[in-house]
């Protein structure tokens, strides 16, 4: 069963686009939250990460700030 992945992002964020492209390439389903437009999602992201920078990636409750390909691949149990 695939792990639950949430990404908190903004449209202009290069690392957000890289992370989403990685998920697509690896066939990882994810839920995206645009924190530029969605204040509730921004508050949720901040409460999880204590950061306002994006991306914030939540893999089954494990929080990653920024796009760390190797750490996220390891958390998902997939190759880089």
PDB file with SEQRES, HELIX, SHEET and CRYST1 records, atoms N, CA, C and O in Angstrom:
SEQRES   1 A   80  UNK UNK UNK UNK UNK UNK UNK UNK UNK UNK UNK UNK UNK          
SEQRES   2 A   80  UNK UNK UNK UNK UNK UNK UNK UNK UNK UNK UNK UNK UNK          
SEQRES   3 A   80  UNK UNK UNK UNK UNK UNK UNK UNK UNK UNK UNK UNK UNK          
SEQRES   4 A   80  UNK UNK UNK UNK UNK UNK UNK UNK UNK UNK UNK UNK UNK          
SEQRES   5 A   80  UNK UNK UNK UNK UNK UNK UNK UNK UNK UNK UNK UNK UNK          
SEQRES   6 A   80  UNK UNK UNK UNK UNK UNK UNK UNK UNK UNK UNK UNK UNK          
SEQRES   7 A   80  UNK UNK                                                      
HELIX    1 AA1 UNK A   14  UNK A   25  1                                  12    
HELIX    2 AA2 UNK A   39  UNK A   49  1                                  11    
HELIX    3 AA3 UNK A   69  UNK A   76  1                                   8    
SHEET    1 AA1 4 UNK A  31  UNK A  34  0                                        
SHEET    2 AA1 4 UNK A   5  UNK A   9  1                                        
SHEET    3 AA1 4 UNK A  56  UNK A  59 -1                                        
SHEET    4 AA1 4 UNK A  62  UNK A  65 -1                                        
CRYST1    1.000    1.000    1.000  90.00  90.00  90.00 P 1           1          
ATOM      1  N   UNK A   1       0.848  -1.185   0.000  1.00  0.00           N  
ATOM      2  CA  UNK A   1       0.000   0.000   0.000  1.00  0.00           C  
ATOM      3  C   UNK A   1       0.891   1.245   0.000  1.00  0.00           C  
ATOM      4  O   UNK A   1       1.822   1.330   0.801  1.00  0.00           O  
ATOM      5  N   UNK A   2       0.624   2.200  -0.875  1.00  0.00           N  
ATOM      6  CA  UNK A   2       1.483   3.385  -0.930  1.00  0.00           C  
ATOM      7  C   UNK A   2       1.371   4.230   0.327  1.00  0.00           C  
ATOM      8  O   UNK A   2       0.324   4.282   0.973  1.00  0.00           O  
ATOM      9  N   UNK A   3       2.465   4.886   0.657  1.00  0.00           N  
ATOM     10  CA  UNK A   3       2.474   5.775   1.818  1.00  0.00           C  
ATOM     11  C   UNK A   3       1.775   7.078   1.472  1.00  0.00           C  
ATOM     12  O   UNK A   3       1.735   7.490   0.312  1.00  0.00           O  
ATOM     13  N   UNK A   4       1.226   7.719   2.493  1.00  0.00           N  
ATOM     14  CA  UNK A   4       0.562   8.998   2.321  1.00  0.00           C  
ATOM     15  C   UNK A   4       1.610  10.092   2.195  1.00  0.00           C  
ATOM     16  O   UNK A   4       2.469  10.242   3.064  1.00  0.00           O  
ATOM     17  N   UNK A   5       1.537  10.860   1.106  1.00  0.00           N  
ATOM     18  CA  UNK A   5       2.490  11.945   0.863  1.00  0.00           C  
ATOM     19  C   UNK A   5       1.715  13.234   0.637  1.00  0.00           C  
ATOM     20  O   UNK A   5       0.801  13.296  -0.185  1.00  0.00           O  
ATOM     21  N   UNK A   6       2.104  14.265   1.389  1.00  0.00           N  
ATOM     22  CA  UNK A   6       1.537  15.604   1.207  1.00  0.00           C  
ATOM     23  C   UNK A   6       2.694  16.544   0.916  1.00  0.00           C  
ATOM     24  O   UNK A   6       3.752  16.447   1.538  1.00  0.00           O  
ATOM     25  N   UNK A   7       2.494  17.453  -0.030  1.00  0.00           N  
ATOM     26  CA  UNK A   7       3.496  18.469  -0.300  1.00  0.00           C  
ATOM     27  C   UNK A   7       2.845  19.842  -0.191  1.00  0.00           C  
ATOM     28  O   UNK A   7       1.824  20.126  -0.817  1.00  0.00           O  
ATOM     29  N   UNK A   8       3.470  20.677   0.624  1.00  0.00           N  
ATOM     30  CA  UNK A   8       3.031  22.057   0.786  1.00  0.00           C  
ATOM     31  C   UNK A   8       3.957  22.884  -0.098  1.00  0.00           C  
ATOM     32  O   UNK A   8       5.176  22.852   0.073  1.00  0.00           O  
ATOM     33  N   UNK A   9       3.381  23.623  -1.041  1.00  0.00           N  
ATOM     34  CA  UNK A   9       4.195  24.275  -2.056  1.00  0.00           C  
ATOM     35  C   UNK A   9       3.605  25.615  -2.479  1.00  0.00           C  
ATOM     36  O   UNK A   9       2.527  26.014  -2.040  1.00  0.00           O  
ATOM     37  N   UNK A  10       4.355  26.297  -3.353  1.00  0.00           N  
ATOM     38  CA  UNK A  10       3.867  27.497  -4.026  1.00  0.00           C  
ATOM     39  C   UNK A  10       4.128  27.323  -5.518  1.00  0.00           C  
ATOM     40  O   UNK A  10       5.019  26.562  -5.896  1.00  0.00           O  
ATOM     41  N   UNK A  11       3.373  28.008  -6.373  1.00  0.00           N  
ATOM     42  CA  UNK A  11       3.548  27.852  -7.819  1.00  0.00           C  
ATOM     43  C   UNK A  11       4.932  28.249  -8.323  1.00  0.00           C  
ATOM     44  O   UNK A  11       5.405  27.690  -9.313  1.00  0.00           O  
ATOM     45  N   UNK A  12       5.589  29.199  -7.665  1.00  0.00           N  
ATOM     46  CA  UNK A  12       6.876  29.686  -8.167  1.00  0.00           C  
ATOM     47  C   UNK A  12       8.089  28.931  -7.618  1.00  0.00           C  
ATOM     48  O   UNK A  12       9.221  29.246  -7.986  1.00  0.00           O  
ATOM     49  N   UNK A  13       7.878  27.957  -6.760  1.00  0.00           N  
ATOM     50  CA  UNK A  13       8.971  27.251  -6.080  1.00  0.00           C  
ATOM     51  C   UNK A  13       9.595  26.183  -6.989  1.00  0.00           C  
ATOM     52  O   UNK A  13       8.938  25.216  -7.374  1.00  0.00           O  
ATOM     53  N   UNK A  14      10.868  26.377  -7.319  1.00  0.00           N  
ATOM     54  CA  UNK A  14      11.587  25.436  -8.187  1.00  0.00           C  
ATOM     55  C   UNK A  14      11.724  24.065  -7.519  1.00  0.00           C  
ATOM     56  O   UNK A  14      11.520  23.041  -8.170  1.00  0.00           O  
ATOM     57  N   UNK A  15      12.070  24.037  -6.225  1.00  0.00           N  
ATOM     58  CA  UNK A  15      12.254  22.767  -5.535  1.00  0.00           C  
ATOM     59  C   UNK A  15      10.934  22.014  -5.370  1.00  0.00           C  
ATOM     60  O   UNK A  15      10.913  20.784  -5.324  1.00  0.00           O  
ATOM     61  N   UNK A  16       9.841  22.761  -5.283  1.00  0.00           N  
ATOM     62  CA  UNK A  16       8.517  22.132  -5.238  1.00  0.00           C  
ATOM     63  C   UNK A  16       8.256  21.399  -6.555  1.00  0.00           C  
ATOM     64  O   UNK A  16       7.786  20.262  -6.556  1.00  0.00           O  
ATOM     65  N   UNK A  17       8.562  22.054  -7.665  1.00  0.00           N  
ATOM     66  CA  UNK A  17       8.367  21.428  -8.979  1.00  0.00           C  
ATOM     67  C   UNK A  17       9.256  20.202  -9.130  1.00  0.00           C  
ATOM     68  O   UNK A  17       8.832  19.194  -9.696  1.00  0.00           O  
ATOM     69  N   UNK A  18      10.499  20.281  -8.623  1.00  0.00           N  
ATOM     70  CA  UNK A  18      11.404  19.135  -8.686  1.00  0.00           C  
ATOM     71  C   UNK A  18      10.842  17.962  -7.873  1.00  0.00           C  
ATOM     72  O   UNK A  18      10.892  16.815  -8.316  1.00  0.00           O  
ATOM     73  N   UNK A  19      10.316  18.253  -6.700  1.00  0.00           N  
ATOM     74  CA  UNK A  19       9.763  17.198  -5.844  1.00  0.00           C  
ATOM     75  C   UNK A  19       8.547  16.551  -6.507  1.00  0.00           C  
ATOM     76  O   UNK A  19       8.413  15.327  -6.509  1.00  0.00           O  
ATOM     77  N   UNK A  20       7.667  17.374  -7.069  1.00  0.00           N  
ATOM     78  CA  UNK A  20       6.470  16.821  -7.725  1.00  0.00           C  
ATOM     79  C   UNK A  20       6.856  16.001  -8.951  1.00  0.00           C  
ATOM     80  O   UNK A  20       6.244  14.966  -9.211  1.00  0.00           O  
ATOM     81  N   UNK A  21       7.858  16.441  -9.706  1.00  0.00           N  
ATOM     82  CA  UNK A  21       8.333  15.677 -10.867  1.00  0.00           C  
ATOM     83  C   UNK A  21       8.909  14.337 -10.413  1.00  0.00           C  
ATOM     84  O   UNK A  21       8.712  13.319 -11.077  1.00  0.00           O  
ATOM     85  N   UNK A  22       9.613  14.334  -9.294  1.00  0.00           N  
ATOM     86  CA  UNK A  22      10.160  13.096  -8.721  1.00  0.00           C  
ATOM     87  C   UNK A  22       9.024  12.136  -8.364  1.00  0.00           C  
ATOM     88  O   UNK A  22       9.095  10.947  -8.674  1.00  0.00           O  
ATOM     89  N   UNK A  23       7.971  12.653  -7.709  1.00  0.00           N  
ATOM     90  CA  UNK A  23       6.840  11.798  -7.344  1.00  0.00           C  
ATOM     91  C   UNK A  23       6.175  11.204  -8.584  1.00  0.00           C  
ATOM     92  O   UNK A  23       5.825  10.024  -8.600  1.00  0.00           O  
ATOM     93  N   UNK A  24       6.003  12.017  -9.617  1.00  0.00           N  
ATOM     94  CA  UNK A  24       5.388  11.534 -10.858  1.00  0.00           C  
ATOM     95  C   UNK A  24       6.272  10.469 -11.500  1.00  0.00           C  
ATOM     96  O   UNK A  24       5.790   9.414 -11.912  1.00  0.00           O  
ATOM     97  N   UNK A  25       7.567  10.756 -11.580  1.00  0.00           N  
ATOM     98  CA  UNK A  25       8.521   9.807 -12.190  1.00  0.00           C  
ATOM     99  C   UNK A  25       8.505   8.462 -11.470  1.00  0.00           C  
ATOM    100  O   UNK A  25       8.619   7.415 -12.107  1.00  0.00           O  
ATOM    101  N   UNK A  26       8.364   8.485 -10.152  1.00  0.00           N  
ATOM    102  CA  UNK A  26       8.395   7.265  -9.337  1.00  0.00           C  
ATOM    103  C   UNK A  26       6.997   6.707  -9.058  1.00  0.00           C  
ATOM    104  O   UNK A  26       6.849   5.765  -8.280  1.00  0.00           O  
ATOM    105  N   UNK A  27       5.978   7.284  -9.689  1.00  0.00           N  
ATOM    106  CA  UNK A  27       4.591   6.842  -9.515  1.00  0.00           C  
ATOM    107  C   UNK A  27       4.147   6.871  -8.053  1.00  0.00           C  
ATOM    108  O   UNK A  27       3.491   5.949  -7.568  1.00  0.00           O  
ATOM    109  N   UNK A  28       4.516   7.945  -7.368  1.00  0.00           N  
ATOM    110  CA  UNK A  28       4.139   8.133  -5.965  1.00  0.00           C  
ATOM    111  C   UNK A  28       2.947   9.080  -5.930  1.00  0.00           C  
ATOM    112  O   UNK A  28       3.076  10.247  -6.299  1.00  0.00           O  
ATOM    113  N   UNK A  29       1.781   8.590  -5.487  1.00  0.00           N  
ATOM    114  CA  UNK A  29       0.633   9.499  -5.365  1.00  0.00           C  
ATOM    115  C   UNK A  29       0.884  10.506  -4.247  1.00  0.00           C  
ATOM    116  O   UNK A  29       1.436  10.161  -3.202  1.00  0.00           O  
ATOM    117  N   UNK A  30       0.476  11.743  -4.473  1.00  0.00           N  
ATOM    118  CA  UNK A  30       0.676  12.775  -3.462  1.00  0.00           C  
ATOM    119  C   UNK A  30      -0.492  13.750  -3.501  1.00  0.00           C  
ATOM    120  O   UNK A  30      -1.210  13.869  -4.493  1.00  0.00           O  
ATOM    121  N   UNK A  31      -0.647  14.437  -2.382  1.00  0.00           N  
ATOM    122  CA  UNK A  31      -1.660  15.483  -2.277  1.00  0.00           C  
ATOM    123  C   UNK A  31      -0.906  16.807  -2.155  1.00  0.00           C  
ATOM    124  O   UNK A  31       0.003  16.937  -1.335  1.00  0.00           O  
ATOM    125  N   UNK A  32      -1.287  17.783  -2.973  1.00  0.00           N  
ATOM    126  CA  UNK A  32      -0.588  19.063  -2.990  1.00  0.00           C  
ATOM    127  C   UNK A  32      -1.440  20.150  -2.352  1.00  0.00           C  
ATOM    128  O   UNK A  32      -2.655  20.209  -2.543  1.00  0.00           O  
ATOM    129  N   UNK A  33      -0.769  21.012  -1.586  1.00  0.00           N  
ATOM    130  CA  UNK A  33      -1.423  22.144  -0.960  1.00  0.00           C  
ATOM    131  C   UNK A  33      -0.666  23.401  -1.344  1.00  0.00           C  
ATOM    132  O   UNK A  33       0.526  23.519  -1.061  1.00  0.00           O  
ATOM    133  N   UNK A  34      -1.345  24.339  -1.986  1.00  0.00           N  
ATOM    134  CA  UNK A  34      -0.746  25.607  -2.392  1.00  0.00           C  
ATOM    135  C   UNK A  34      -0.858  26.580  -1.227  1.00  0.00           C  
ATOM    136  O   UNK A  34      -1.919  27.158  -0.992  1.00  0.00           O  
ATOM    137  N   UNK A  35       0.241  26.759  -0.499  1.00  0.00           N  
ATOM    138  CA  UNK A  35       0.204  27.588   0.706  1.00  0.00           C  
ATOM    139  C   UNK A  35       0.230  29.084   0.390  1.00  0.00           C  
ATOM    140  O   UNK A  35       0.090  29.913   1.289  1.00  0.00           O  
ATOM    141  N   UNK A  36       0.407  29.422  -0.869  1.00  0.00           N  
ATOM    142  CA  UNK A  36       0.326  30.830  -1.268  1.00  0.00           C  
ATOM    143  C   UNK A  36      -1.127  31.288  -1.266  1.00  0.00           C  
ATOM    144  O   UNK A  36      -1.416  32.444  -0.954  1.00  0.00           O  
ATOM    145  N   UNK A  37      -2.040  30.388  -1.613  1.00  0.00           N  
ATOM    146  CA  UNK A  37      -3.462  30.738  -1.710  1.00  0.00           C  
ATOM    147  C   UNK A  37      -4.311  30.183  -0.575  1.00  0.00           C  
ATOM    148  O   UNK A  37      -5.375  30.725  -0.276  1.00  0.00           O  
ATOM    149  N   UNK A  38      -3.854  29.109   0.058  1.00  0.00           N  
ATOM    150  CA  UNK A  38      -4.650  28.404   1.057  1.00  0.00           C  
ATOM    151  C   UNK A  38      -4.084  28.671   2.462  1.00  0.00           C  
ATOM    152  O   UNK A  38      -3.109  28.051   2.884  1.00  0.00           O  
ATOM    153  N   UNK A  39      -4.722  29.608   3.167  1.00  0.00           N  
ATOM    154  CA  UNK A  39      -4.237  29.978   4.500  1.00  0.00           C  
ATOM    155  C   UNK A  39      -4.317  28.830   5.500  1.00  0.00           C  
ATOM    156  O   UNK A  39      -3.451  28.696   6.365  1.00  0.00           O  
ATOM    157  N   UNK A  40      -5.343  28.011   5.388  1.00  0.00           N  
ATOM    158  CA  UNK A  40      -5.476  26.867   6.299  1.00  0.00           C  
ATOM    159  C   UNK A  40      -4.314  25.899   6.094  1.00  0.00           C  
ATOM    160  O   UNK A  40      -3.744  25.392   7.061  1.00  0.00           O  
ATOM    161  N   UNK A  41      -3.964  25.645   4.832  1.00  0.00           N  
ATOM    162  CA  UNK A  41      -2.837  24.760   4.527  1.00  0.00           C  
ATOM    163  C   UNK A  41      -1.527  25.372   5.019  1.00  0.00           C  
ATOM    164  O   UNK A  41      -0.655  24.659   5.516  1.00  0.00           O  
ATOM    165  N   UNK A  42      -1.386  26.698   4.882  1.00  0.00           N  
ATOM    166  CA  UNK A  42      -0.168  27.367   5.354  1.00  0.00           C  
ATOM    167  C   UNK A  42      -0.028  27.197   6.863  1.00  0.00           C  
ATOM    168  O   UNK A  42       1.064  26.917   7.358  1.00  0.00           O  
ATOM    169  N   UNK A  43      -1.130  27.366   7.596  1.00  0.00           N  
ATOM    170  CA  UNK A  43      -1.094  27.180   9.050  1.00  0.00           C  
ATOM    171  C   UNK A  43      -0.762  25.739   9.414  1.00  0.00           C  
ATOM    172  O   UNK A  43       0.003  25.494  10.347  1.00  0.00           O  
ATOM    173  N   UNK A  44      -1.335  24.780   8.679  1.00  0.00           N  
ATOM    174  CA  UNK A  44      -1.051  23.364   8.920  1.00  0.00           C  
ATOM    175  C   UNK A  44       0.431  23.078   8.670  1.00  0.00           C  
ATOM    176  O   UNK A  44       1.074  22.393   9.464  1.00  0.00           O  
ATOM    177  N   UNK A  45       0.974  23.604   7.565  1.00  0.00           N  
ATOM    178  CA  UNK A  45       2.383  23.413   7.238  1.00  0.00           C  
ATOM    179  C   UNK A  45       3.268  23.980   8.341  1.00  0.00           C  
ATOM    180  O   UNK A  45       4.226  23.337   8.768  1.00  0.00           O  
ATOM    181  N   UNK A  46       2.945  25.180   8.797  1.00  0.00           N  
ATOM    182  CA  UNK A  46       3.751  25.814   9.839  1.00  0.00           C  
ATOM    183  C   UNK A  46       3.688  25.035  11.145  1.00  0.00           C  
ATOM    184  O   UNK A  46       4.698  24.910  11.838  1.00  0.00           O  
ATOM    185  N   UNK A  47       2.519  24.512  11.489  1.00  0.00           N  
ATOM    186  CA  UNK A  47       2.399  23.754  12.741  1.00  0.00           C  
ATOM    187  C   UNK A  47       3.199  22.450  12.668  1.00  0.00           C  
ATOM    188  O   UNK A  47       3.689  21.969  13.690  1.00  0.00           O  
ATOM    189  N   UNK A  48       3.332  21.880  11.478  1.00  0.00           N  
ATOM    190  CA  UNK A  48       4.101  20.636  11.319  1.00  0.00           C  
ATOM    191  C   UNK A  48       5.602  20.889  11.276  1.00  0.00           C  
ATOM    192  O   UNK A  48       6.385  20.131  11.847  1.00  0.00           O  
ATOM    193  N   UNK A  49       6.000  21.975  10.587  1.00  0.00           N  
ATOM    194  CA  UNK A  49       7.423  22.175  10.297  1.00  0.00           C  
ATOM    195  C   UNK A  49       8.071  23.329  11.046  1.00  0.00           C  
ATOM    196  O   UNK A  49       9.296  23.399  11.140  1.00  0.00           O  
ATOM    197  N   UNK A  50       7.253  24.238  11.584  1.00  0.00           N  
ATOM    198  CA  UNK A  50       7.743  25.479  12.210  1.00  0.00           C  
ATOM    199  C   UNK A  50       8.555  26.306  11.205  1.00  0.00           C  
ATOM    200  O   UNK A  50       9.441  27.070  11.588  1.00  0.00           O  
ATOM    201  N   UNK A  51       8.238  26.142   9.917  1.00  0.00           N  
ATOM    202  CA  UNK A  51       8.921  26.838   8.826  1.00  0.00           C  
ATOM    203  C   UNK A  51       7.873  27.466   7.918  1.00  0.00           C  
ATOM    204  O   UNK A  51       6.742  26.986   7.831  1.00  0.00           O  
ATOM    205  N   UNK A  52       8.260  28.543   7.243  1.00  0.00           N  
ATOM    206  CA  UNK A  52       7.404  29.111   6.209  1.00  0.00           C  
ATOM    207  C   UNK A  52       7.981  28.846   4.823  1.00  0.00           C  
ATOM    208  O   UNK A  52       7.332  29.137   3.819  1.00  0.00           O  
ATOM    209  N   UNK A  53       9.199  28.294   4.757  1.00  0.00           N  
ATOM    210  CA  UNK A  53       9.807  27.955   3.475  1.00  0.00           C  
ATOM    211  C   UNK A  53       9.164  26.713   2.883  1.00  0.00           C  
ATOM    212  O   UNK A  53       8.682  25.844   3.609  1.00  0.00           O  
ATOM    213  N   UNK A  54       9.162  26.637   1.567  1.00  0.00           N  
ATOM    214  CA  UNK A  54       8.613  25.480   0.864  1.00  0.00           C  
ATOM    215  C   UNK A  54       9.700  24.864  -0.015  1.00  0.00           C  
ATOM    216  O   UNK A  54      10.663  25.548  -0.360  1.00  0.00           O  
ATOM    217  N   UNK A  55       9.570  23.608  -0.380  1.00  0.00           N  
ATOM    218  CA  UNK A  55       8.479  22.721  -0.010  1.00  0.00           C  
ATOM    219  C   UNK A  55       8.633  22.149   1.396  1.00  0.00           C  
ATOM    220  O   UNK A  55       9.738  22.017   1.922  1.00  0.00           O  
ATOM    221  N   UNK A  56       7.506  21.822   1.973  1.00  0.00           N  
ATOM    222  CA  UNK A  56       7.457  20.988   3.161  1.00  0.00           C  
ATOM    223  C   UNK A  56       6.748  19.719   2.710  1.00  0.00           C  
ATOM    224  O   UNK A  56       5.628  19.761   2.200  1.00  0.00           O  
ATOM    225  N   UNK A  57       7.420  18.591   2.908  1.00  0.00           N  
ATOM    226  CA  UNK A  57       6.888  17.309   2.447  1.00  0.00           C  
ATOM    227  C   UNK A  57       6.634  16.431   3.657  1.00  0.00           C  
ATOM    228  O   UNK A  57       7.512  16.242   4.499  1.00  0.00           O  
ATOM    229  N   UNK A  58       5.424  15.897   3.734  1.00  0.00           N  
ATOM    230  CA  UNK A  58       4.984  15.050   4.837  1.00  0.00           C  
ATOM    231  C   UNK A  58       4.797  13.636   4.292  1.00  0.00           C  
ATOM    232  O   UNK A  58       3.897  13.381   3.492  1.00  0.00           O  
ATOM    233  N   UNK A  59       5.660  12.723   4.737  1.00  0.00           N  
ATOM    234  CA  UNK A  59       5.558  11.311   4.352  1.00  0.00           C  
ATOM    235  C   UNK A  59       5.153  10.536   5.598  1.00  0.00           C  
ATOM    236  O   UNK A  59       5.971  10.274   6.480  1.00  0.00           O  
ATOM    237  N   UNK A  60       3.861  10.173   5.654  1.00  0.00           N  
ATOM    238  CA  UNK A  60       3.346   9.409   6.802  1.00  0.00           C  
ATOM    239  C   UNK A  60       3.690  10.085   8.130  1.00  0.00           C  
ATOM    240  O   UNK A  60       4.005   9.404   9.106  1.00  0.00           O  
ATOM    241  N   UNK A  61       3.633  11.418   8.175  1.00  0.00           N  
ATOM    242  CA  UNK A  61       3.902  12.129   9.417  1.00  0.00           C  
ATOM    243  C   UNK A  61       5.355  12.526   9.621  1.00  0.00           C  
ATOM    244  O   UNK A  61       5.653  13.305  10.526  1.00  0.00           O  
ATOM    245  N   UNK A  62       6.274  12.007   8.798  1.00  0.00           N  
ATOM    246  CA  UNK A  62       7.680  12.434   8.846  1.00  0.00           C  
ATOM    247  C   UNK A  62       7.797  13.691   7.992  1.00  0.00           C  
ATOM    248  O   UNK A  62       7.389  13.691   6.831  1.00  0.00           O  
ATOM    249  N   UNK A  63       8.349  14.757   8.555  1.00  0.00           N  
ATOM    250  CA  UNK A  63       8.375  16.053   7.888  1.00  0.00           C  
ATOM    251  C   UNK A  63       9.763  16.333   7.305  1.00  0.00           C  
ATOM    252  O   UNK A  63      10.782  16.191   7.981  1.00  0.00           O  
ATOM    253  N   UNK A  64       9.769  16.730   6.043  1.00  0.00           N  
ATOM    254  CA  UNK A  64      10.996  17.105   5.337  1.00  0.00           C  
ATOM    255  C   UNK A  64      10.822  18.536   4.839  1.00  0.00           C  
ATOM    256  O   UNK A  64       9.861  18.849   4.137  1.00  0.00           O  
ATOM    257  N   UNK A  65      11.760  19.395   5.211  1.00  0.00           N  
ATOM    258  CA  UNK A  65      11.738  20.776   4.749  1.00  0.00           C  
ATOM    259  C   UNK A  65      12.744  20.867   3.612  1.00  0.00           C  
ATOM    260  O   UNK A  65      13.929  20.583   3.788  1.00  0.00           O  
ATOM    261  N   UNK A  66      12.254  21.268   2.443  1.00  0.00           N  
ATOM    262  CA  UNK A  66      13.097  21.248   1.257  1.00  0.00           C  
ATOM    263  C   UNK A  66      12.973  19.909   0.550  1.00  0.00           C  
ATOM    264  O   UNK A  66      12.322  18.990   1.047  1.00  0.00           O  
ATOM    265  N   UNK A  67      13.601  19.806  -0.610  1.00  0.00           N  
ATOM    266  CA  UNK A  67      13.529  18.570  -1.380  1.00  0.00           C  
ATOM    267  C   UNK A  67      14.842  17.810  -1.244  1.00  0.00           C  
ATOM    268  O   UNK A  67      15.801  18.068  -1.971  1.00  0.00           O  
ATOM    269  N   UNK A  68      14.872  16.868  -0.301  1.00  0.00           N  
ATOM    270  CA  UNK A  68      16.026  15.998  -0.084  1.00  0.00           C  
ATOM    271  C   UNK A  68      15.695  14.655  -0.734  1.00  0.00           C  
ATOM    272  O   UNK A  68      15.112  13.770  -0.109  1.00  0.00           O  
ATOM    273  N   UNK A  69      16.083  14.528  -2.007  1.00  0.00           N  
ATOM    274  CA  UNK A  69      15.721  13.356  -2.814  1.00  0.00           C  
ATOM    275  C   UNK A  69      16.056  12.042  -2.122  1.00  0.00           C  
ATOM    276  O   UNK A  69      15.216  11.144  -2.071  1.00  0.00           O  
ATOM    277  N   UNK A  70      17.269  11.912  -1.586  1.00  0.00           N  
ATOM    278  CA  UNK A  70      17.676  10.634  -1.004  1.00  0.00           C  
ATOM    279  C   UNK A  70      16.887  10.312   0.263  1.00  0.00           C  
ATOM    280  O   UNK A  70      16.487   9.164   0.459  1.00  0.00           O  
ATOM    281  N   UNK A  71      16.658  11.299   1.122  1.00  0.00           N  
ATOM    282  CA  UNK A  71      15.909  11.054   2.359  1.00  0.00           C  
ATOM    283  C   UNK A  71      14.456  10.696   2.051  1.00  0.00           C  
ATOM    284  O   UNK A  71      13.878   9.818   2.691  1.00  0.00           O  
ATOM    285  N   UNK A  72      13.872  11.377   1.072  1.00  0.00           N  
ATOM    286  CA  UNK A  72      12.476  11.107   0.726  1.00  0.00           C  
ATOM    287  C   UNK A  72      12.347   9.744   0.048  1.00  0.00           C  
ATOM    288  O   UNK A  72      11.402   9.002   0.318  1.00  0.00           O  
ATOM    289  N   UNK A  73      13.289   9.416  -0.824  1.00  0.00           N  
ATOM    290  CA  UNK A  73      13.280   8.083  -1.461  1.00  0.00           C  
ATOM    291  C   UNK A  73      13.387   7.002  -0.400  1.00  0.00           C  
ATOM    292  O   UNK A  73      12.683   5.994  -0.460  1.00  0.00           O  
ATOM    293  N   UNK A  74      14.267   7.210   0.572  1.00  0.00           N  
ATOM    294  CA  UNK A  74      14.431   6.227   1.656  1.00  0.00           C  
ATOM    295  C   UNK A  74      13.133   6.101   2.467  1.00  0.00           C  
ATOM    296  O   UNK A  74      12.708   4.993   2.793  1.00  0.00           O  
ATOM    297  N   UNK A  75      12.515   7.228   2.787  1.00  0.00           N  
ATOM    298  CA  UNK A  75      11.268   7.206   3.550  1.00  0.00           C  
ATOM    299  C   UNK A  75      10.165   6.468   2.791  1.00  0.00           C  
ATOM    300  O   UNK A  75       9.314   5.814   3.395  1.00  0.00           O  
ATOM    301  N   UNK A  76      10.188   6.579   1.461  1.00  0.00           N  
ATOM    302  CA  UNK A  76       9.176   5.925   0.624  1.00  0.00           C  
ATOM    303  C   UNK A  76       9.550   4.483   0.274  1.00  0.00           C  
ATOM    304  O   UNK A  76       8.733   3.741  -0.272  1.00  0.00           O  
ATOM    305  N   UNK A  77      10.790   4.090   0.590  1.00  0.00           N  
ATOM    306  CA  UNK A  77      11.233   2.743   0.252  1.00  0.00           C  
ATOM    307  C   UNK A  77      11.413   2.535  -1.232  1.00  0.00           C  
ATOM    308  O   UNK A  77      11.147   1.446  -1.741  1.00  0.00           O  
ATOM    309  N   UNK A  78      11.869   3.577  -1.950  1.00  0.00           N  
ATOM    310  CA  UNK A  78      12.071   3.479  -3.394  1.00  0.00           C  
ATOM    311  C   UNK A  78      13.486   3.934  -3.742  1.00  0.00           C  
ATOM    312  O   UNK A  78      14.170   4.540  -2.918  1.00  0.00           O  
ATOM    313  N   UNK A  79      13.919   3.636  -4.969  1.00  0.00           N  
ATOM    314  CA  UNK A  79      15.241   4.074  -5.411  1.00  0.00           C  
ATOM    315  C   UNK A  79      15.177   5.539  -5.820  1.00  0.00           C  
ATOM    316  O   UNK A  79      14.115   6.072  -6.142  1.00  0.00           O  
ATOM    317  N   UNK A  80      16.351   6.177  -5.796  1.00  0.00           N  
ATOM    318  CA  UNK A  80      16.434   7.584  -6.181  1.00  0.00           C  
ATOM    319  C   UNK A  80      16.322   7.690  -7.672  1.00  0.00           C  
ATOM    320  O   UNK A  80      16.368   8.793  -8.218  1.00  0.00           O  
TER     321      UNK A  80                                                      
END                                                                             
